């Protein structure tokens, strides 16, 4: 399946990478990016093996202790759309309003 990022997810990803680079250096930013790629490979192989987010049809995986990735499996388009990078300490009700 093809993996694509929503506009929001792309912006959130760039913000995270910039934050890591500015505050912790290039190595941390690269490590985060590599971890995301590894997890996306797993999602691509087994897209429906991850749990649902709250009571929605969207799925999630925890990227690290701070960030959960929300995604949607679109069987018609044969793609996995990354919807959001969610900070785990945030209120999930806010995210539900955006989904």
WOKAMO-V90703 format. One record per residue. PHI is phi in whole degrees, -180 to 180 (999 if undefined). D_LAST is the distance of its C-alpha to the last C-alpha in Angstrom with 1 decimal. Layout:
BEGIN
phi = {PHI:PHI}
d_last = {D_LAST:D_LAST}
END
This chain:
BEGIN
phi = {999:-83:-111:-135:-104:-68:-60:-64:-62:-63:-64:-63:-60:-62:-62:-64:-60:-63:-62:-62:-63:-68:-101:-130:101:-61:-60:-66:-65:-67:-61:-62:-62:-65:-63:-62:-60:-61:-68:-66:-64:-66:-62:-64:-74:-134:-61:-102:-88:-91:-75:-78:-89:50:-108:-119:-94:-87:-111:-145:-146:-85:-79:-155:-62:-106:-130:-115:-101:-103:-142:-128:-100:-108:-69:-64:-90:53:-145:-113:-106:-79:-96:-153:-106:-107:-77:-60:-86:-82:-73:-65:-63:-66:-65:-58:-67:-87:-84}
d_last = {21.8:20.7:18.2:16.4:14.2:11.6:13.2:11.1:12.0:15.5:16.0:14.9:17.3:20.0:19.8:20.2:23.1:24.7:24.6:26.1:28.7:29.7:30.0:30.9:32.3:31.9:32.3:29.2:27.0:28.5:28.1:24.4:24.1:26.3:24.4:21.1:23.2:24.7:21.5:20.1:23.4:22.9:19.4:21.1:24.0:22.2:18.5:18.3:20.2:17.6:16.0:12.7:10.3:11.1:11.3:8.6:9.9:8.4:11.4:12.6:15.9:17.6:19.1:21.5:21.9:19.8:16.8:14.4:12.8:9.5:10.1:10.2:13.7:14.7:18.2:19.2:18.9:20.0:17.5:15.2:12.4:11.7:8.2:9.0:12.2:11.8:15.1:16.1:17.8:14.9:13.6:10.7:10.1:9.1:6.4:5.2:5.7:3.8:0.0}
END
